[in-house]
């Protein structure tokens, strides 16, 4: 019966990737060209051979067993006989092990990983199916019956390849995917800008050099203009300055639209956050501020888009001289020349030869810069314990609160003369600072694995922050900079003396249109997987890089189970939120779920969700929650400008957000009282400044747990924990600072209890010296307090072993 089936098999359509030939009566596999194989080896565009895709990102599409239908089952069974699944399995495994088959798979785009996954799926499909297609049934029967002239395991390859392309649809469209993800000519994305000859003027200089001032003056004198800044605060400042100068100017941010004209008619000037700039509207003058952020791993794409795409006769670029060469290279590709205007700092900045050492040495106009909220809380508490009043500014505060704290610090009639802040003061706020004091020169960051890392601040960061001292036009004619600790001062001088490394590449990001085209070819892939494949296949010139997409993927995975169309899903995933804030992330999830049900997100719904109205915070934990609620209101407003019908109550939400801003201001003004309340609410005997669920670094939490559980004997373990955190990125530290940084971390670990007591104001330096003297006297006299001499010696031996 199998011999009778051969004429029928000859009439069946040929399979992609192979042609059947009859050599001595037996059909054999012969490779032919396929789109997948050509895409894996051919060049993409005119830039040479394309790189191989990261096939670990290819997620197989599940196929249900039984594909083929009852009609074909009757044909296969009639022409042959029911399949012996045991013999089928044996021959399938033989097929998998053949080197010729693996080579054919590689030629058709199946590397070892994909070949294995495809075979597992192919075998499962055949073994679990009650029926298979007639042609596959006949081939399997011939192979299992041992008809050498009619059946060979190699003849399964056309069916295997067909199955592989069903579960990996990207194999059939690799050329198209490569073309879509080709990012090598970004200037061509903006035909309107290429249609005009633009004049590029680069205002290069350090902080407080007047570079932005001169660019803004040209902006104000133009018939029309656009200002693009990195922060809402900066956009709002230019908006106010323009309208105060009788130059009608609109304000556009992700969450807000404010028209200068009462009739909501668009003004000729606009101040916006850089992500919101229009590349279609023509202007006479455009100003792009802080151009060095074009290298930012997350937001750099917005500066690239602005400098390549703005339709303006003059584009004034402001920023660090380190970005001049890159801007010149970018403009060379557009055929536009760059005029560079260099500026020098308007007031002198001096690095002091002495550290502050103690908060007792603070003077009016001092600003202590910390790199974590916990340090902000601790330092402000210590300052308050000395009878001084301080203003507090950190990144997660609402813009209104930051402005009020800055106003309080700047007011000569206000008793508040000290500022405690994070690096959030680096841009966006005008502050009358005489002296910048770095509480530390190491800044905690989070790597790709979510681990806390510690690294020295960069020269660019140090200059940006230090430059805030002695601002031109303030009451201080010169600025000073130093550190809290003497050991840090040497390293700070080294950092500030180094040249800022040049900006080497500009960021890019896939557009919604590109992702939509990807989804057309890969309809079963998730948005997160689409982004991964896009980045894997993308090709960029040496002047560009693809921005970090971790936050986008986090949100994409979080809302993947919610039924949304691709464009809406993309918008939700680009929402500006901090994924470390669970309340805000949960709210986005609820927004997306209700949006998918086509139920509007009303003001009443939002009030129920946030439990509005809210009272003034009684402790730090409540203050942190209020900041999260403010971010939720921001998120609502951001979505309301993209889905007006589904988020209809933007006006009402903006009103309660202003009220919440006032409530947060009350909390920040009383921050030391909140810290004391948090401390008193802690467990008896717990010497903590803040409760456990504060936004502490992971290392600090782990170290504190060790200390609380094991008491004084855990000092070495605490030191090891702190040291490990600091050394995770030791390879990235400057070699000259590595040894001293290790010692600093060890010292911090060993003295953490004393430092904590000092921060709380429960211990003074004099008391610490007295306690140390008493302990040394007891040690010499053999009095060891709670432990015996033998126990202490044993502990010392164990410590030495650990060190070894």
N, C-alpha and C positions, 0 to 999 in steps of 0.2 A: 504493500500500500504506500510505503514511503517513496518508492521509485515512481509510482503514479503521481505523487505530490510534487515531484520536481518541476514538471512543466508549469504547474500553478505558481510555484515559488518564483520561476523566471519571469512570470507576468506581473509580480508585485513590484511596487515602485522602489527604486534604489534608495538606499539610506544615505543621509548626509555623512560625509567624511570618508566613505569607502565605496568602491565599486566591486561587484562580484565578477570573478572570472572563473572559467571552467578549465582547470589544469588536470588532465587525465581523469575527468569525470567529477572531481571534487571541487566545490566552490571554495575560494580562498579570499582572504582579506587583502585588498590593495589600497593604500592610502591615497587620497586625493586632497586637493587644497580645500580648506574650510576657512570661514571668516574668523573663527576663534584662533586658529593657528596663525593666520596672517597677522592678526591684531597683536599677538604676543611677541612677534618677532619684527614686525614692520615698524618703521618710524612713524611717529605721530606728528603731523605738520612737517615743517622743514627744519626741525631742530635735532635731527639724528635719531638714533634708536630710542624707543620709549622704554621706560623701566618696567620690570615685571610687576604685576599687581600683587598686593598682599592678600593672598588667597585665604588667609585665616579669617578675613572679614566676610567671606562669601558664606552666607547662611543658606543651607539647602531648603528648598520648598518641599514640604511633605506631599507625597503622592499616596492616594488610597489604593490598597490592593484591589484587584478585580477589574482594572482598566481594560477596556476592549469590548465588553458587551456580550450578550448571550448569542447573538447571531454569529459572531466570529468563533465563539466557543464551539458551536455546532459544526462549523467548517473544519476546525482543527481536529476535533474528535472524530469526525466522519472520515477524514483523509488519513488519519494516523490511528492513535489510540490514546487513552488517558496516560498522563505522564507519571513516571515513577519518581517521586520527589526525592527519594534517597539517591538515585543515580543522577538526578538533576543537580543536587547539592554537591556531589562529588565532582562533577564536570565543571560546575561554576567555580569551585575552588581551584581546579586545575587552570581554568581560564585566567584567574586572578594572578597566578604565579608566573605566567609566561612573560618573559622579558620583551618579546615582540609586541605584546599587547600593551605593556607599560610604555614602550617607546611610542607606539601609535597614540596612546592617550596624551603623552607629553606634546606630540606634534599637533594635537587638536586642543591644546590649552589646558589639559588636565595635569597639573603637577602631582607630586606624590600624595599630598594632602587631599586634593580634590579627587584624585583617582581612587583613593581608599574610601572616601566618603561616598562617592558615586557607586562603587562596587557594593558596599554594605547596603545601600538603599536598593540597588538593582537586585541583589540576592534576596533581600527581604521581600521585595515586591513580587518576585517570581514564586518564592516559597509560600507566601501567605495568600496568594491570589487563587481563587477557585478556577479562574480561567485567564488565559493570556491571549494576545492577538494570534491569529491563525498562522502568520508567517513565523513568528517566534516559536509557537507550539511545534510546527513542523521541524524547524531547525533543532530544537531541543530533543525531539523524538529521534531524529536521525543520529544525533551525537550519542544519545543514551543507548541506542540499539547497536551501535558499533559499526554503522555503515560508513566505512572509511572513505569510499568514493563519493559519498553524498554529504557527510557531515563531519565537521571538525570544530573544536572549541573556538578557533579563531573566527569562525563565522558568526559568533555572538557579538562581535565588536560593533557592527552597525546598530544593533538593538541597545547595546550598552551605551553607546554614544548618544543615541536618541534619548535614552533615559537620563543620562548625565545633563543634557541640555534642558531637559524639562525641570530638573531640580536645581540646576544652576543656569538660569536664563541669561545671565550676563555673558556666558560663553559665546552666545550667538550675536551679541551686540557690543563686543568689546571696542571695536573701532569707533562706534558712535559715542560710547561712554568716554573714551579718551578725548575725542574732539570736544565734548561738552565740558570736560574738566580741564581743558587746556587754558592755563592762566598766564601764558607767556607774553601777551600783548595787551595789558590793561589799558593803555591809552586809547586803543580802538573801541573801548566800551563807551566812549563819550564823544559821539560824532558832533554834537553841538559845540563842545569846547574846541574840537579840532577844526571847526569851520571858521574860527576867528583867530587872530594873532594876539596872544595875550602877552602882557608885560609882567615879568616876575621880579619882585623886589624883596630881597631877604634882609630883614632887620636882625642882625646877629649880635648877641651880647649877653652878659650875665644877668642875674636877677638884680633889679633896681638900677638899670642902666638907661631907662627911658625908651627902649626899643618899641614897646607896645604903644606908648604914648604917641610917638610920631606916626605910627601906622593908623591909630585911631583919629588923629587930626586929619589925615587924608580921607578917611572914611566919612567924617562929619562934613567935609567940604565938598564931597561928591554929590552928584544929582541922585544917585541911588547906590546902595551898598549893602553888604552882608558881612556880619562878624560871626566867626565860627570859633567857639571856645570849648575847652574840655569839661567845664563845670557849669551848672545852673547858676551858681553865684557870679561867675564871670559874665555870663550872658545877661544876667539881671543888672549887673553894674553898668555895662555898656548901654543897655536899654534905658536905664535911668539917666545916665550921663547924656545920651543923645536927646532925649525929650527935654531935659533941663536946659539944653543948649538950643532949644526950639527947632530941633531936627526930628520930625516925626519918625518914630522907630517902633516896630512891632517886636514882641518877644515870642520866641518859639522854642519850647523844650519838649521832651518826650511826654511830659505830663500837663503842659500848660500852653495856652495860646492867649496872648494879651495884645489887643489892637490899640494903637495910638489914637486912632480915630474912633469917635463914639459910634459912628454908623457901621463899625466893623469893616470899613473899607481898608484894603491892604495899603500900608505905608511903603514909600520907596526904599526905606531902610529897614533892616531886620537884624536882630541879635539872636543867635540860636546856639544850642549845643551842637557840636560838630556832626553828630549822627543825624541831625534833623535838617541839614542844609540841602537846598534844592539844587540839582545840577541841570535843571531845565530853564530856570528863570534867569534872564540876562541882567547883569549889574554893571555899573561903571567901576566900582571898587569892591574887592573882597579882602577880608583880613582873616588869616588862619593863624591862630595863637598856639603857642607851645608845640611847634612843629616837631620837636625831638620825640614827641609821643607817637610818631609814625612807626617807631620800633616797638611799641607796647605789644606784648604777646596777645592781649585780649582785644584791645580797641584800636590798634594801629591801622586797621583797614579803613577807618573813618577818615583819617588824615590823608591816606592814599587817595581815597575817593574824592576828597575835597580838592587836593592840589592838582589832580588830573582832570577832574570833571567840572569844576566851577566855570560858569560862563561869565567871566568878568574881564573887562579890558585891562585892569590892573589887579594883580594879586599880591598883597603884602603878607609875607610870611614872617612870623616872629618866633625866635627860639634860640637855642644854644648854637654856637658856632660849629659844634660837632656834627650838625646836620647839613651844613652847607654843601659838602661834596656830594652827598646822596641826592639832594634836591637838584643840583646841577646835572647829575647823571639822569635823573628822571626827566628833567626838562629837555635834555639833549634828545631823548627818544620822541619828544613832541615837536622838536624843532624850535623851541623857545629858549631865549637867553635869560640868564639870571644876573641881576644887579645886586651886589652885596654891599650893605651899609653896616659898618662895624661900630659898636658902641662900647664905651667903658663905664664901669660902675660910677654913679654920680657922687657917692659918699664913701669914705674909706671904711674898710672892714679889717679888723685886727684879730688875729688869733692870740689869745692871752697865753702867757707863759705859766700860768698857775690854774689849777682846777678849783672848783667851788668847794669841794671836800665836805661841807656841811651846809644844811639849809639855813643855819644861823647867819650865813654870809650873803643871803639874798638882799638885793637892792631893788628899788622901784624901777620898772621897765624890764625886769628879767622874765625870760620865757624858758621854762624847763620842757624839753622835748623828750617824750617817752614813745615807745613803740608798741605799747599794749594798753588796753583798758585797765588791766589790773594795776599796772604801774601808775596810771593816771590817778586811780583811786588812792593808792598808797601815798603818793607824793602829796596830793592835795590834803590828805588827812594829816600828814606831818606838818605841812605849812599852817594849817588851821590850828594845830596844837601849839604853835608858836605865837598865836594871836594875830596872824596875818590873814588877809582875805585874798582869794585868788579866783581868777576866771578859768573856765575849763572848756576846751575845744577838742573834739575827736570826731573821727570820720562818720560814725553812724548817727550823730546828732542831726536833726533837721536843719536845713539852711537858715531858717528864721532864728533858731536858737543859737547857731554859730554867729550870726550877725549881731545878736543881742549881747552875747558874751564878748565879742570883739569890741562892740560899742562901750560896754562897761569897762573893759581894760583900757581903752583909748581915752576915756573921759578923764580929764585932769582933775575934776572935782569929785570923782568917785574914789572911795578909799581903797578900791581894788587896784593894786599896783603890780601884781604877779600873775603870770599866765602859765598854766600847765596844759600842754597840748601834745597831740601826736603830729606826725608829718602831714596831717591835713592842712596845716597852716602854710605848706609849701607853695600853694597857689590859691587864688580866689578870695583872699581876705587882706584888707589894708590894716596893718597893725603897727602901733608905735612901740617897737621893741628896741631896747638898747643893747641887751645882751642875750644871745642864744646859749643855753646850757644843755648839752646832750646828756641825758640821764644814762644813756648807754649808746654804744656805737654798733651794736649788733641788733639785727631786726629779725624777728621770727617770720618765717614764711611756711607755706604748705606745698609739698612737692606733688607730683602727679599721682603718687600712691596715697595721698591724704596724710602723710606723716609730717609732723612739725619739724622744721629745720631752722637752724640759726646761722646767719651769715652777716658779715660786716656790711654796713651800708656802702653804696657805691659813691664814687666821687661826684657824680651828677646829683645824687640825692643829697649828699652832704652840702654841696654848693647851693642847691635850691633852698634848703632849710636855713643854712647859715646866712644866706643873703637876705633873709627877712629882717635882720637886725640893721638899725640905722637907716631906715627907709627915707628916701629923699622927700623933703617937705614935712617930715615929722619933727617932733621936739628934740630928737636926738640926731646930732650932726654926724655922728660916726657910729658904726656898729662894732660889736665885740662878740667873740664866740669862744667857748671853752667847754669843758666837760665836768660832770659831777665828780669823777674819780681821776686821780692823777695818772694812773696807768693808761686810761683811755685817751688822755690828752696827746701823748706821743703818737699814738696811732691815728688820731684825728688829724694831726698836723701832716702826717704822711699821706692820708687820704686826700686832704685838701690841696696838697702840693702836686699831686699827680694830674696829668692831663686827662680830660674826659675822652674816653675812647670814641672814635668816630661812629656815627650811625651808619650801619652797613646795609640795612635792608628795610623795605617798607612792607607793611602787613596787607594781606588780602583775605577776603572771606567769600564763600560761595553765596550767590544771590538766590532769591526765591525762584527766579525763572530757571536757573541752572538746576536746582533741586527738583523742580517740577519736570524738567526734561529727563532727569535721572529716573524719577518715579514712573514716567511713561514707559521706560524700558524695563524697569524692575518693579512692577506693581505690587508684588507681594512682600517687598522689603520694608522694614520699619524705617522711620525717619532717622533714627540714630544710626542704623546700618547704612542708609543712603549717604549720610554725611561721612561716615568712616570710609566707604568705598570711594567717594568723591575725593577725599584728601589723599587716599592711597594712590589713586590714578592721576591726580593733578600734577601738572608740570608748570614750574615757575622759572623765570629768569633769575640770575644771580642777585638782582637788585630787590627781589621780593621773597616773602615767606608767607605761608598760610597760617593765619592766626589760630590761637588755641581755641578749641571747640568743646572743651570739657563741660563748661556750664550749659552750653546748648544741648549737649548729649544727655546731661543729667536731667534736664527738664523734659527732653524728648522721651527718655525711658520712664520718667515719672508719670507722664500722661498718655503713654502708649496704649493703654487698655481702654481709653476713652474714645468713642467714635467721633472723629473730627475730619473734615476735609483737609487736604494737604496744606493749602494756603493758611487756613486758620491755625492748624497745628504748628506751622512754621512761626507764625506771629507769637503764639503763646511761648514758644521756646526761645524767642529773642527778648522776652520780657526782662527788664533790668532788675534783678533781685539777687540777694545774697543767699546762696544755697545752704549756708551754715545756719540760717534762721529757720527753724522748723515751723514756726507759726506762719511765716510768710509763704513757705513752700506748700504747706497744707492748704492755705487760702487759695493759692493758684490752682491747686488740684480741684478744689470745690468750684472755683470760677469756671474751669474747663468743663467740669461735669455738668453744671447747670447750663452752660453755654451749649453743650452738645444736645441737651434736651429742648433747646430753643426757648428757655425760660429766662427772661430778663433779670439781670442782677440789680435789684432795686436798692434804694437807700435804706428801706426798712430791713431788708435781708442783711445788708452790710452791718447795720447797727446791732442786729441780733447776734451776728457772728463775732463781732468785736466787743460785744457787751457795752456799747456806748450808751450813755455818757460814762466817762471814766474819771476817777478821782485822782488827786495829786498823789504821787508815789510816796510810800512810807519807808521804803528801803530800796537798795540798789536793784534787787530782782524785779521789783515793780517798774522801776525806771527803764530797765532793759526791755521789759514787755511793752511799755508805752512807745519806745523807739520802734519796736517791731510793728505795732499797730499803725504808726505813722508810715512805715514802709508799705503796709497793706493799702492804706489810702492812696499812696503814690502809685501802687500797682493798679488800683482801680482806675485812677485818672489816666494812666498810661494806656490802658486797654480801652477806655472810653473814647479816645481819639482815633482808635482803629476799628472799634465796633460800637458806634454811637447808639444804635438801636438796642443793643444787648446790655450796654452799661449807660443807662439814660440819665442818671442823677449826678452828673459830674459837678454841677454847681453846688448842690447840697453837700456833697462829699468835700469839696474844697472849703466850704464854710466850717465844717467840723474839724477839718485838718488844721485850720488856723487856730481853732480853740485848743486842739490837742498840742499844737506847738507852744502855746502859752503855758499849758500844764507842764510840759516837759521843761520849759524854762524855769518854772518854779522848782522843779526837782533838781535841776543842775545848779541853781543858785544855792540850794541847801544840800549839796552833794555830800559834804562831810557829815551832816546829820544822818543822811541815809546810810552812810558807811557805818556809823556808830549803831544805828538801828539794826543793820544786818549783822553786826558783830554780837550785839546783845541777844539776837534771836538764835544765834548758833548754840550748839550743845555746850553745857557747862564745862569749863576747862579747856575748850577748844580755842586756841590762840589764832584766830583767823580774821583777816580783814574783811573778807567777802565769803558768802556761802559757796557750797560745792558746785552749784549749777551756774556760776558766773562764767563768762567767756574767757577762762584761763587757757593757757597753752596746755597741750597734752602732757608735755614734759613736767610742767609745774604741778599738774594734778597728780601724775604718777609719783612724783617725788614726794608730794605732801602725803599721799596715802602711805607710802613706805615709812615716812617719818612718824605718822600717827600710829601706825600699827606696831612698829618696832622700837619706838622711843629713841633714846640717845645712841643706842648701839647701831642704829641704822644710818648714822652720819655718813659712813663710807659708801653705803649703797646709794644714798642720796647724791653723793658726789659723783658716783659712777653714772647714775641716771642723767645728771646734768651734763656730764662730760660727753656721754654718748650722743645726746641731742646736739651738742655743739659740734661734734666731730663728724656728723653725718655728711656735712658738706665741707669738711676740712680741705678737701682737694681743691675747692673753689676759693679758699681764702688766700690772701697774699702770703707768700712764704715767710716774709719778715714778721708777719703778725701771728702766725700759727701757734708758735710756742707760747707766746704771752696770752693768746686767747684761751688755750687749754688751761693755763694756770688760773686765769680769771674765772673760768667755769668751775674749776675745782674749788677755788676759794669761795665762790658763791654757794656751792653745795654745802661746804663744811660750816659756813656761817649763816645758813639760812634762818635758823631760829632766832639768832641775835638780830639779823637784819629785819625779820618780821616784827620783832618786838620794838625795834627802833622805829620802823615805819608806823607802827600803831601809836607811838608816843608813850608806850609803857616802859621804855628803857631809854636812858640818855647815854651819851658817850662816856660821861664820867662814871655812871653806875656800871657800865660795861667794863671799864678799866678796873674798877674796884672789885667786881666779881671775878675777873681774871686773876687779879692779885690774890684774892682769898683762895681761889681754887688751887693756884700754884703753891700757896703756903700749906694747904691741906695735903696736897700731893707729896710735898717734901716730908711732911710729918707722918705720912702713912695713914691719914684719915681719908677714906674714900667714899664716905657718905653711905649711899644705899647698897653698894656692892663691896665684896671683900677684895683684898689685894690679889688673891689668886684669880678671882673672876676677872679682875681688870687686866692682869697679865695675860690670861687666856684670850681675852678679847683683843689685846694688842697683837698677839701671835696670829690670830685669825685674820686680823686686818692686814698684817704684813704678807700673809699667804695670798690674800685676795689681790694685793697690789702686785705681787710677783706674777 
